[in-house]
Amino acid sequence: MLNTIRARSIIVVTVAVLLSTAIAPPPRATAAPGSDIWTEFYDCALNQVGEKFRGCDSTGFNWGQLSGYFKEIESCQCEGTSCTESWYKWNGTGWVYIGSSEPAPEC
């Protein structure tokens, strides 16, 4: 009797473990951004060296190098025509906001 109970317990635990690992959870859904977002990277002479785009329809692409001396982020609302533009400069440890208009080249 004890052997039968022990065997059933082992079978139940084995089946539970197999089912919990065999059934994968559904992929995590991610929300689309509320804006089309272009992030463009430039060298110190303001030559574009890379770009990252994320769209309102969840599309996107990366091109070139995703780092640089300057970075421009432009975002336009999905439901409207309002856009913003922000410029940043890399200081060696992080991006520092430098304004909403294109800076002068620094080399």
N, C-alpha and C positions, 0 to 999 in steps of 0.2 A: 504494500500500500504506500509506504514512504517513498519507495523508488518510483512509483507511478506519479505521485504528486511532484516529486523533484523533476522527473522527466517532462511533465506538463509545464512546470514553471520555466524550465530551460527553453522549451519550444515557444512559449508565449513571449519570453524576453527576446529570443532570437528573431521571431517574426516582427515584433515591435521595432527592434533596431533596424532590420532590413527595410521595413516600410518607411521609417523616418529618414533613412539615408537614400532610398531609391526615388522618393517623390521630391523633386526639387521645387523650391518655392518659385512663383512666377517672377519674371524679371522686374526689377524696381522701376516704377514709372518716374520720369522726371518731367517737371513742368517746363513749358516753353517760356523763354524770357518775355517780358512785357515790352521789349524794344528790340529792333534790329541793332546789333552792337558790332561795330568795327573797331578793332584794336590794331593800330599800325605802328611798326617799329622802324626807327631811323638811326643812322649813324650820326656822328657829330657834325657832318656836313649837310645833314637833312636829306640824305639819300635813303629812300625806303629800302629796308632789308628784309622785311617780313610783315605778315598780316594774319590776323585771326578774325573770323567772322562767325557770329551766332545770330540766327534769324528768328523772327517771330513764329515761323512755321517749324521750328526745331531743326532746321538745316544748319549747316556750318561747314567751314573748311579752315585749314591752316596752310600758310604758304611761307616759305623762306625760314629765316631764323626768328624765333619768338623772344628776342631780347634785343637790346640796343642801347644807344646813348639817350635817345628821346623816345617817348611813347605818346601816341595820340589815341584817345578813346572818343569815338563819335557814336552817339546813340540816338535813334529816332523812334518815337512811340509807334507801336503797332497800329493803334487806332487814332491816327492823326498825322499832322505834319510837323509837330514840334520836335526839334533836334537840339542836342547839346554837344559841345566839343570841349574836351579837356586835354591839356598837355602836361606831361610829366618828364622829369629828368632823373636818370639813375645816379644815385650818390655813392654807390659802392656797396650799400647794404639794403637799399629799398628805393621805391619810386617816390619822388617829391613833386607835388603839384606846383606848376609854374604859371598857370593861367589858362585862358580860353582862346588865346590867339597863338599862331605859329611863332616859335622863338627864332632868334637869329642863329645861324650856324656858329659853332664854337671851335672849328678847326679849319 
